[in-house]
Amino acid sequence: MAKSDELVKYITERVVHYIDTPKDERKGRSKTKEPWTMKWFGMIPFAVSLWVGKKEKAMNSQGEMQKRSSSGKG
């Protein structure tokens, strides 16, 4: 019986604390969810996205350099 009494006391304390806090403060405390890819696979998807982004950026800058040199302006 003692465990159930402690559980009831704990739950009532939590409920009272929840009710006593202002609504704005409760909203501000909410956590931002991490993407499911990070949760399931860790840093690997992030690292791959950075790597792909760098490759695309390098390819775009090389393409622009070739356009400039072939246009005769430069």
PyMOL Python script that loads the backbone (N, CA, C, O; Angstrom):
from pymol import cmd

cmd.read_pdbstr("""\
ATOM      1  N   MET A   1       0.812  -1.201   0.000  1.00  0.00           N
ATOM      2  CA  MET A   1       0.000   0.000   0.000  1.00  0.00           C
ATOM      3  C   MET A   1       0.854   1.263   0.000  1.00  0.00           C
ATOM      4  O   MET A   1       0.434   2.296  -0.521  1.00  0.00           O
ATOM      5  N   ALA A   2       2.029   1.188   0.570  1.00  0.00           N
ATOM      6  CA  ALA A   2       2.872   2.378   0.676  1.00  0.00           C
ATOM      7  C   ALA A   2       3.308   2.856  -0.699  1.00  0.00           C
ATOM      8  O   ALA A   2       3.407   4.060  -0.935  1.00  0.00           O
ATOM      9  N   LYS A   3       3.570   1.921  -1.608  1.00  0.00           N
ATOM     10  CA  LYS A   3       4.013   2.316  -2.943  1.00  0.00           C
ATOM     11  C   LYS A   3       2.911   3.046  -3.692  1.00  0.00           C
ATOM     12  O   LYS A   3       3.175   4.029  -4.385  1.00  0.00           O
ATOM     13  N   SER A   4       1.697   2.580  -3.561  1.00  0.00           N
ATOM     14  CA  SER A   4       0.597   3.251  -4.268  1.00  0.00           C
ATOM     15  C   SER A   4       0.358   4.647  -3.697  1.00  0.00           C
ATOM     16  O   SER A   4       0.025   5.572  -4.438  1.00  0.00           O
ATOM     17  N   ASP A   5       0.525   4.802  -2.394  1.00  0.00           N
ATOM     18  CA  ASP A   5       0.379   6.122  -1.776  1.00  0.00           C
ATOM     19  C   ASP A   5       1.461   7.077  -2.286  1.00  0.00           C
ATOM     20  O   ASP A   5       1.190   8.246  -2.560  1.00  0.00           O
ATOM     21  N   GLU A   6       2.674   6.571  -2.410  1.00  0.00           N
ATOM     22  CA  GLU A   6       3.768   7.405  -2.917  1.00  0.00           C
ATOM     23  C   GLU A   6       3.525   7.789  -4.378  1.00  0.00           C
ATOM     24  O   GLU A   6       3.809   8.915  -4.788  1.00  0.00           O
ATOM     25  N   LEU A   7       3.006   6.859  -5.142  1.00  0.00           N
ATOM     26  CA  LEU A   7       2.713   7.126  -6.544  1.00  0.00           C
ATOM     27  C   LEU A   7       1.631   8.195  -6.683  1.00  0.00           C
ATOM     28  O   LEU A   7       1.753   9.110  -7.497  1.00  0.00           O
ATOM     29  N   VAL A   8       0.586   8.074  -5.893  1.00  0.00           N
ATOM     30  CA  VAL A   8      -0.497   9.064  -5.928  1.00  0.00           C
ATOM     31  C   VAL A   8       0.039  10.433  -5.518  1.00  0.00           C
ATOM     32  O   VAL A   8      -0.300  11.444  -6.133  1.00  0.00           O
ATOM     33  N   LYS A   9       0.872  10.469  -4.486  1.00  0.00           N
ATOM     34  CA  LYS A   9       1.455  11.730  -4.026  1.00  0.00           C
ATOM     35  C   LYS A   9       2.325  12.344  -5.120  1.00  0.00           C
ATOM     36  O   LYS A   9       2.251  13.548  -5.365  1.00  0.00           O
ATOM     37  N   TYR A  10       3.141  11.533  -5.775  1.00  0.00           N
ATOM     38  CA  TYR A  10       4.018  12.020  -6.830  1.00  0.00           C
ATOM     39  C   TYR A  10       3.206  12.573  -8.003  1.00  0.00           C
ATOM     40  O   TYR A  10       3.510  13.647  -8.522  1.00  0.00           O
ATOM     41  N   ILE A  11       2.181  11.844  -8.414  1.00  0.00           N
ATOM     42  CA  ILE A  11       1.365  12.277  -9.544  1.00  0.00           C
ATOM     43  C   ILE A  11       0.634  13.571  -9.209  1.00  0.00           C
ATOM     44  O   ILE A  11       0.569  14.476 -10.042  1.00  0.00           O
ATOM     45  N   THR A  12       0.089  13.671  -8.015  1.00  0.00           N
ATOM     46  CA  THR A  12      -0.618  14.900  -7.645  1.00  0.00           C
ATOM     47  C   THR A  12       0.345  16.088  -7.585  1.00  0.00           C
ATOM     48  O   THR A  12      -0.022  17.193  -7.984  1.00  0.00           O
ATOM     49  N   GLU A  13       1.559  15.881  -7.099  1.00  0.00           N
ATOM     50  CA  GLU A  13       2.552  16.964  -7.078  1.00  0.00           C
ATOM     51  C   GLU A  13       2.867  17.433  -8.492  1.00  0.00           C
ATOM     52  O   GLU A  13       2.956  18.634  -8.744  1.00  0.00           O
ATOM     53  N   ARG A  14       3.036  16.494  -9.410  1.00  0.00           N
ATOM     54  CA  ARG A  14       3.343  16.845 -10.798  1.00  0.00           C
ATOM     55  C   ARG A  14       2.187  17.608 -11.444  1.00  0.00           C
ATOM     56  O   ARG A  14       2.400  18.586 -12.160  1.00  0.00           O
ATOM     57  N   VAL A  15       0.959  17.150 -11.185  1.00  0.00           N
ATOM     58  CA  VAL A  15      -0.214  17.805 -11.767  1.00  0.00           C
ATOM     59  C   VAL A  15      -0.362  19.218 -11.217  1.00  0.00           C
ATOM     60  O   VAL A  15      -0.632  20.155 -11.969  1.00  0.00           O
ATOM     61  N   VAL A  16      -0.188  19.370  -9.923  1.00  0.00           N
ATOM     62  CA  VAL A  16      -0.307  20.690  -9.300  1.00  0.00           C
ATOM     63  C   VAL A  16       0.780  21.622  -9.839  1.00  0.00           C
ATOM     64  O   VAL A  16       0.512  22.790 -10.122  1.00  0.00           O
ATOM     65  N   HIS A  17       1.983  21.117  -9.979  1.00  0.00           N
ATOM     66  CA  HIS A  17       3.081  21.928 -10.531  1.00  0.00           C
ATOM     67  C   HIS A  17       2.771  22.336 -11.966  1.00  0.00           C
ATOM     68  O   HIS A  17       3.033  23.473 -12.358  1.00  0.00           O
ATOM     69  N   TYR A  18       2.220  21.422 -12.746  1.00  0.00           N
ATOM     70  CA  TYR A  18       1.861  21.709 -14.140  1.00  0.00           C
ATOM     71  C   TYR A  18       0.792  22.793 -14.205  1.00  0.00           C
ATOM     72  O   TYR A  18       0.874  23.709 -15.023  1.00  0.00           O
ATOM     73  N   ILE A  19      -0.203  22.684 -13.342  1.00  0.00           N
ATOM     74  CA  ILE A  19      -1.289  23.654 -13.347  1.00  0.00           C
ATOM     75  C   ILE A  19      -0.802  25.020 -12.875  1.00  0.00           C
ATOM     76  O   ILE A  19      -1.266  26.048 -13.369  1.00  0.00           O
ATOM     77  N   ASP A  20       0.127  25.041 -11.926  1.00  0.00           N
ATOM     78  CA  ASP A  20       0.624  26.307 -11.377  1.00  0.00           C
ATOM     79  C   ASP A  20       1.517  27.072 -12.349  1.00  0.00           C
ATOM     80  O   ASP A  20       1.603  28.296 -12.257  1.00  0.00           O
ATOM     81  N   THR A  21       2.170  26.399 -13.263  1.00  0.00           N
ATOM     82  CA  THR A  21       3.050  27.110 -14.199  1.00  0.00           C
ATOM     83  C   THR A  21       2.203  27.800 -15.264  1.00  0.00           C
ATOM     84  O   THR A  21       1.217  27.241 -15.744  1.00  0.00           O
ATOM     85  N   PRO A  22       2.598  29.021 -15.629  1.00  0.00           N
ATOM     86  CA  PRO A  22       1.849  29.743 -16.672  1.00  0.00           C
ATOM     87  C   PRO A  22       1.953  29.040 -18.021  1.00  0.00           C
ATOM     88  O   PRO A  22       2.920  28.328 -18.292  1.00  0.00           O
ATOM     89  N   LYS A  23       0.956  29.251 -18.850  1.00  0.00           N
ATOM     90  CA  LYS A  23       0.890  28.580 -20.144  1.00  0.00           C
ATOM     91  C   LYS A  23       2.066  28.984 -21.032  1.00  0.00           C
ATOM     92  O   LYS A  23       2.612  28.150 -21.754  1.00  0.00           O
ATOM     93  N   ASP A  24       2.456  30.253 -20.981  1.00  0.00           N
ATOM     94  CA  ASP A  24       3.574  30.723 -21.807  1.00  0.00           C
ATOM     95  C   ASP A  24       4.879  30.024 -21.433  1.00  0.00           C
ATOM     96  O   ASP A  24       5.682  29.679 -22.299  1.00  0.00           O
ATOM     97  N   GLU A  25       5.075  29.823 -20.143  1.00  0.00           N
ATOM     98  CA  GLU A  25       6.300  29.159 -19.681  1.00  0.00           C
ATOM     99  C   GLU A  25       6.321  27.690 -20.123  1.00  0.00           C
ATOM    100  O   GLU A  25       7.377  27.168 -20.483  1.00  0.00           O
ATOM    101  N   ARG A  26       5.185  27.035 -20.096  1.00  0.00           N
ATOM    102  CA  ARG A  26       5.123  25.637 -20.534  1.00  0.00           C
ATOM    103  C   ARG A  26       5.429  25.525 -22.015  1.00  0.00           C
ATOM    104  O   ARG A  26       6.112  24.590 -22.434  1.00  0.00           O
ATOM    105  N   LYS A  27       4.934  26.466 -22.820  1.00  0.00           N
ATOM    106  CA  LYS A  27       5.198  26.438 -24.253  1.00  0.00           C
ATOM    107  C   LYS A  27       6.677  26.671 -24.536  1.00  0.00           C
ATOM    108  O   LYS A  27       7.243  26.052 -25.437  1.00  0.00           O
ATOM    109  N   GLY A  28       7.299  27.551 -23.778  1.00  0.00           N
ATOM    110  CA  GLY A  28       8.706  27.863 -23.992  1.00  0.00           C
ATOM    111  C   GLY A  28       9.634  26.720 -23.649  1.00  0.00           C
ATOM    112  O   GLY A  28      10.755  26.651 -24.154  1.00  0.00           O
ATOM    113  N   ARG A  29       9.181  25.834 -22.802  1.00  0.00           N
ATOM    114  CA  ARG A  29      10.014  24.721 -22.355  1.00  0.00           C
ATOM    115  C   ARG A  29      10.007  23.529 -23.300  1.00  0.00           C
ATOM    116  O   ARG A  29      10.798  22.601 -23.134  1.00  0.00           O
ATOM    117  N   SER A  30       9.122  23.546 -24.289  1.00  0.00           N
ATOM    118  CA  SER A  30       9.017  22.375 -25.160  1.00  0.00           C
ATOM    119  C   SER A  30      10.301  22.186 -25.955  1.00  0.00           C
ATOM    120  O   SER A  30      10.930  23.155 -26.380  1.00  0.00           O
ATOM    121  N   LYS A  31      10.677  20.949 -26.147  1.00  0.00           N
ATOM    122  CA  LYS A  31      11.912  20.606 -26.839  1.00  0.00           C
ATOM    123  C   LYS A  31      11.668  20.570 -28.339  1.00  0.00           C
ATOM    124  O   LYS A  31      10.578  20.235 -28.803  1.00  0.00           O
ATOM    125  N   THR A  32      12.707  20.923 -29.087  1.00  0.00           N
ATOM    126  CA  THR A  32      12.621  20.773 -30.531  1.00  0.00           C
ATOM    127  C   THR A  32      12.969  19.334 -30.881  1.00  0.00           C
ATOM    128  O   THR A  32      13.908  18.755 -30.334  1.00  0.00           O
ATOM    129  N   LYS A  33      12.208  18.775 -31.789  1.00  0.00           N
ATOM    130  CA  LYS A  33      12.440  17.390 -32.169  1.00  0.00           C
ATOM    131  C   LYS A  33      13.602  17.308 -33.141  1.00  0.00           C
ATOM    132  O   LYS A  33      13.709  18.114 -34.065  1.00  0.00           O
ATOM    133  N   GLU A  34      14.460  16.342 -32.931  1.00  0.00           N
ATOM    134  CA  GLU A  34      15.528  16.121 -33.883  1.00  0.00           C
ATOM    135  C   GLU A  34      14.986  15.311 -35.059  1.00  0.00           C
ATOM    136  O   GLU A  34      14.042  14.538 -34.897  1.00  0.00           O
ATOM    137  N   PRO A  35      15.571  15.482 -36.228  1.00  0.00           N
ATOM    138  CA  PRO A  35      15.082  14.738 -37.386  1.00  0.00           C
ATOM    139  C   PRO A  35      15.199  13.234 -37.164  1.00  0.00           C
ATOM    140  O   PRO A  35      16.095  12.762 -36.463  1.00  0.00           O
ATOM    141  N   TRP A  36      14.284  12.497 -37.770  1.00  0.00           N
ATOM    142  CA  TRP A  36      14.278  11.041 -37.556  1.00  0.00           C
ATOM    143  C   TRP A  36      15.544  10.405 -38.108  1.00  0.00           C
ATOM    144  O   TRP A  36      15.982   9.372 -37.602  1.00  0.00           O
ATOM    145  N   THR A  37      16.142  11.002 -39.136  1.00  0.00           N
ATOM    146  CA  THR A  37      17.372  10.423 -39.677  1.00  0.00           C
ATOM    147  C   THR A  37      18.492  10.493 -38.645  1.00  0.00           C
ATOM    148  O   THR A  37      19.287   9.561 -38.522  1.00  0.00           O
ATOM    149  N   MET A  38      18.556  11.598 -37.903  1.00  0.00           N
ATOM    150  CA  MET A  38      19.575  11.716 -36.851  1.00  0.00           C
ATOM    151  C   MET A  38      19.290  10.729 -35.726  1.00  0.00           C
ATOM    152  O   MET A  38      20.210  10.124 -35.176  1.00  0.00           O
ATOM    153  N   LYS A  39      18.033  10.571 -35.391  1.00  0.00           N
ATOM    154  CA  LYS A  39      17.673   9.682 -34.295  1.00  0.00           C
ATOM    155  C   LYS A  39      17.993   8.230 -34.632  1.00  0.00           C
ATOM    156  O   LYS A  39      18.452   7.478 -33.772  1.00  0.00           O
ATOM    157  N   TRP A  40      17.751   7.835 -35.879  1.00  0.00           N
ATOM    158  CA  TRP A  40      17.941   6.447 -36.269  1.00  0.00           C
ATOM    159  C   TRP A  40      19.358   6.137 -36.705  1.00  0.00           C
ATOM    160  O   TRP A  40      19.868   5.052 -36.425  1.00  0.00           O
ATOM    161  N   PHE A  41      20.000   7.067 -37.383  1.00  0.00           N
ATOM    162  CA  PHE A  41      21.294   6.757 -37.986  1.00  0.00           C
ATOM    163  C   PHE A  41      22.450   7.600 -37.461  1.00  0.00           C
ATOM    164  O   PHE A  41      23.589   7.391 -37.877  1.00  0.00           O
ATOM    165  N   GLY A  42      22.196   8.532 -36.573  1.00  0.00           N
ATOM    166  CA  GLY A  42      23.263   9.327 -35.985  1.00  0.00           C
ATOM    167  C   GLY A  42      23.784  10.394 -36.928  1.00  0.00           C
ATOM    168  O   GLY A  42      23.008  11.040 -37.631  1.00  0.00           O
ATOM    169  N   MET A  43      25.089  10.579 -36.946  1.00  0.00           N
ATOM    170  CA  MET A  43      25.716  11.653 -37.708  1.00  0.00           C
ATOM    171  C   MET A  43      25.967  11.282 -39.169  1.00  0.00           C
ATOM    172  O   MET A  43      26.357  12.146 -39.954  1.00  0.00           O
ATOM    173  N   ILE A  44      25.756  10.041 -39.548  1.00  0.00           N
ATOM    174  CA  ILE A  44      26.082   9.610 -40.915  1.00  0.00           C
ATOM    175  C   ILE A  44      25.284  10.393 -41.969  1.00  0.00           C
ATOM    176  O   ILE A  44      25.894  10.884 -42.919  1.00  0.00           O
ATOM    177  N   PRO A  45      23.963  10.536 -41.856  1.00  0.00           N
ATOM    178  CA  PRO A  45      23.245  11.303 -42.877  1.00  0.00           C
ATOM    179  C   PRO A  45      23.701  12.755 -42.948  1.00  0.00           C
ATOM    180  O   PRO A  45      23.777  13.331 -44.033  1.00  0.00           O
ATOM    181  N   PHE A  46      24.000  13.340 -41.806  1.00  0.00           N
ATOM    182  CA  PHE A  46      24.472  14.719 -41.781  1.00  0.00           C
ATOM    183  C   PHE A  46      25.810  14.843 -42.498  1.00  0.00           C
ATOM    184  O   PHE A  46      26.017  15.774 -43.276  1.00  0.00           O
ATOM    185  N   ALA A  47      26.714  13.913 -42.239  1.00  0.00           N
ATOM    186  CA  ALA A  47      28.021  13.938 -42.887  1.00  0.00           C
ATOM    187  C   ALA A  47      27.888  13.742 -44.394  1.00  0.00           C
ATOM    188  O   ALA A  47      28.574  14.406 -45.171  1.00  0.00           O
ATOM    189  N   VAL A  48      27.018  12.844 -44.803  1.00  0.00           N
ATOM    190  CA  VAL A  48      26.817  12.607 -46.243  1.00  0.00           C
ATOM    191  C   VAL A  48      26.225  13.852 -46.892  1.00  0.00           C
ATOM    192  O   VAL A  48      26.632  14.220 -47.994  1.00  0.00           O
ATOM    193  N   SER A  49      25.279  14.502 -46.237  1.00  0.00           N
ATOM    194  CA  SER A  49      24.678  15.703 -46.819  1.00  0.00           C
ATOM    195  C   SER A  49      25.712  16.815 -46.949  1.00  0.00           C
ATOM    196  O   SER A  49      25.701  17.551 -47.936  1.00  0.00           O
ATOM    197  N   LEU A  50      26.604  16.952 -45.973  1.00  0.00           N
ATOM    198  CA  LEU A  50      27.673  17.944 -46.086  1.00  0.00           C
ATOM    199  C   LEU A  50      28.602  17.608 -47.234  1.00  0.00           C
ATOM    200  O   LEU A  50      29.000  18.493 -47.991  1.00  0.00           O
ATOM    201  N   TRP A  51      28.947  16.348 -47.370  1.00  0.00           N
ATOM    202  CA  TRP A  51      29.858  15.913 -48.425  1.00  0.00           C
ATOM    203  C   TRP A  51      29.252  16.160 -49.797  1.00  0.00           C
ATOM    204  O   TRP A  51      29.927  16.660 -50.697  1.00  0.00           O
ATOM    205  N   VAL A  52      27.975  15.810 -49.960  1.00  0.00           N
ATOM    206  CA  VAL A  52      27.291  16.016 -51.237  1.00  0.00           C
ATOM    207  C   VAL A  52      27.178  17.513 -51.524  1.00  0.00           C
ATOM    208  O   VAL A  52      27.359  17.940 -52.664  1.00  0.00           O
ATOM    209  N   GLY A  53      26.887  18.290 -50.521  1.00  0.00           N
ATOM    210  CA  GLY A  53      26.778  19.733 -50.706  1.00  0.00           C
ATOM    211  C   GLY A  53      28.084  20.345 -51.165  1.00  0.00           C
ATOM    212  O   GLY A  53      28.091  21.224 -52.027  1.00  0.00           O
ATOM    213  N   LYS A  54      29.188  19.891 -50.599  1.00  0.00           N
ATOM    214  CA  LYS A  54      30.499  20.400 -51.006  1.00  0.00           C
ATOM    215  C   LYS A  54      30.808  20.014 -52.441  1.00  0.00           C
ATOM    216  O   LYS A  54      31.359  20.813 -53.199  1.00  0.00           O
ATOM    217  N   LYS A  55      30.454  18.783 -52.818  1.00  0.00           N
ATOM    218  CA  LYS A  55      30.713  18.338 -54.195  1.00  0.00           C
ATOM    219  C   LYS A  55      29.884  19.155 -55.188  1.00  0.00           C
ATOM    220  O   LYS A  55      30.388  19.563 -56.234  1.00  0.00           O
ATOM    221  N   GLU A  56      28.612  19.390 -54.856  1.00  0.00           N
ATOM    222  CA  GLU A  56      27.761  20.178 -55.741  1.00  0.00           C
ATOM    223  C   GLU A  56      28.270  21.598 -55.865  1.00  0.00           C
ATOM    224  O   GLU A  56      28.266  22.170 -56.955  1.00  0.00           O
ATOM    225  N   LYS A  57      28.706  22.167 -54.762  1.00  0.00           N
ATOM    226  CA  LYS A  57      29.223  23.529 -54.774  1.00  0.00           C
ATOM    227  C   LYS A  57      30.487  23.616 -55.627  1.00  0.00           C
ATOM    228  O   LYS A  57      30.667  24.567 -56.388  1.00  0.00           O
ATOM    229  N   ALA A  58      31.357  22.621 -55.495  1.00  0.00           N
ATOM    230  CA  ALA A  58      32.587  22.600 -56.284  1.00  0.00           C
ATOM    231  C   ALA A  58      32.272  22.440 -57.766  1.00  0.00           C
ATOM    232  O   ALA A  58      32.912  23.073 -58.606  1.00  0.00           O
ATOM    233  N   MET A  59      31.299  21.605 -58.093  1.00  0.00           N
ATOM    234  CA  MET A  59      30.928  21.402 -59.495  1.00  0.00           C
ATOM    235  C   MET A  59      30.321  22.679 -60.077  1.00  0.00           C
ATOM    236  O   MET A  59      30.580  23.015 -61.233  1.00  0.00           O
ATOM    237  N   ASN A  60      29.521  23.388 -59.291  1.00  0.00           N
ATOM    238  CA  ASN A  60      28.920  24.632 -59.764  1.00  0.00           C
ATOM    239  C   ASN A  60      29.978  25.692 -60.006  1.00  0.00           C
ATOM    240  O   ASN A  60      29.916  26.412 -61.003  1.00  0.00           O
ATOM    241  N   SER A  61      30.943  25.797 -59.115  1.00  0.00           N
ATOM    242  CA  SER A  61      31.984  26.812 -59.287  1.00  0.00           C
ATOM    243  C   SER A  61      32.874  26.467 -60.475  1.00  0.00           C
ATOM    244  O   SER A  61      33.331  27.381 -61.162  1.00  0.00           O
ATOM    245  N   GLN A  62      33.139  25.198 -60.749  1.00  0.00           N
ATOM    246  CA  GLN A  62      33.931  24.800 -61.914  1.00  0.00           C
ATOM    247  C   GLN A  62      33.168  25.099 -63.192  1.00  0.00           C
ATOM    248  O   GLN A  62      33.767  25.534 -64.175  1.00  0.00           O
ATOM    249  N   GLY A  63      31.869  24.877 -63.201  1.00  0.00           N
ATOM    250  CA  GLY A  63      31.046  25.156 -64.366  1.00  0.00           C
ATOM    251  C   GLY A  63      31.024  26.642 -64.685  1.00  0.00           C
ATOM    252  O   GLY A  63      31.064  27.033 -65.851  1.00  0.00           O
ATOM    253  N   GLU A  64      30.960  27.471 -63.647  1.00  0.00           N
ATOM    254  CA  GLU A  64      30.979  28.919 -63.854  1.00  0.00           C
ATOM    255  C   GLU A  64      32.325  29.371 -64.393  1.00  0.00           C
ATOM    256  O   GLU A  64      32.386  30.261 -65.241  1.00  0.00           O
ATOM    257  N   MET A  65      33.403  28.767 -63.911  1.00  0.00           N
ATOM    258  CA  MET A  65      34.737  29.141 -64.383  1.00  0.00           C
ATOM    259  C   MET A  65      34.898  28.775 -65.853  1.00  0.00           C
ATOM    260  O   MET A  65      35.504  29.531 -66.611  1.00  0.00           O
ATOM    261  N   GLN A  66      34.366  27.632 -66.267  1.00  0.00           N
ATOM    262  CA  GLN A  66      34.462  27.212 -67.672  1.00  0.00           C
ATOM    263  C   GLN A  66      33.634  28.137 -68.550  1.00  0.00           C
ATOM    264  O   GLN A  66      34.049  28.462 -69.662  1.00  0.00           O
ATOM    265  N   LYS A  67      32.471  28.567 -68.072  1.00  0.00           N
ATOM    266  CA  LYS A  67      31.631  29.478 -68.843  1.00  0.00           C
ATOM    267  C   LYS A  67      32.357  30.808 -69.059  1.00  0.00           C
ATOM    268  O   LYS A  67      32.330  31.369 -70.155  1.00  0.00           O
ATOM    269  N   ARG A  68      33.006  31.305 -68.004  1.00  0.00           N
ATOM    270  CA  ARG A  68      33.726  32.576 -68.110  1.00  0.00           C
ATOM    271  C   ARG A  68      34.869  32.498 -69.105  1.00  0.00           C
ATOM    272  O   ARG A  68      35.073  33.414 -69.901  1.00  0.00           O
ATOM    273  N   SER A  69      35.623  31.388 -69.057  1.00  0.00           N
ATOM    274  CA  SER A  69      36.787  31.273 -69.933  1.00  0.00           C
ATOM    275  C   SER A  69      36.380  31.052 -71.377  1.00  0.00           C
ATOM    276  O   SER A  69      37.090  31.492 -72.282  1.00  0.00           O
ATOM    277  N   SER A  70      35.275  30.392 -71.621  1.00  0.00           N
ATOM    278  CA  SER A  70      34.852  30.111 -73.002  1.00  0.00           C
ATOM    279  C   SER A  70      34.097  31.293 -73.609  1.00  0.00           C
ATOM    280  O   SER A  70      33.934  31.349 -74.828  1.00  0.00           O
ATOM    281  N   SER A  71      33.636  32.232 -72.794  1.00  0.00           N
ATOM    282  CA  SER A  71      32.871  33.344 -73.340  1.00  0.00           C
ATOM    283  C   SER A  71      33.765  34.391 -73.992  1.00  0.00           C
ATOM    284  O   SER A  71      33.274  35.209 -74.769  1.00  0.00           O
ATOM    285  N   GLY A  72      35.068  34.390 -73.698  1.00  0.00           N
ATOM    286  CA  GLY A  72      35.997  35.315 -74.322  1.00  0.00           C
ATOM    287  C   GLY A  72      36.097  36.641 -73.613  1.00  0.00           C
ATOM    288  O   GLY A  72      36.756  37.555 -74.107  1.00  0.00           O
ATOM    289  N   LYS A  73      35.456  36.770 -72.461  1.00  0.00           N
ATOM    290  CA  LYS A  73      35.493  38.032 -71.719  1.00  0.00           C
ATOM    291  C   LYS A  73      36.703  38.117 -70.803  1.00  0.00           C
ATOM    292  O   LYS A  73      37.043  39.199 -70.324  1.00  0.00           O
ATOM    293  N   GLY A  74      37.328  37.034 -70.567  1.00  0.00           N
ATOM    294  CA  GLY A  74      38.214  37.082 -69.545  1.00  0.00           C
ATOM    295  C   GLY A  74      39.555  36.873 -69.377  1.00  0.00           C
ATOM    296  O   GLY A  74      40.066  37.007 -68.266  1.00  0.00           O
TER     297      GLY A  74
END
""", "prot")
cmd.dss("prot")
cmd.show_as("cartoon", "prot")
cmd.util.cbc("prot")
cmd.orient("prot")
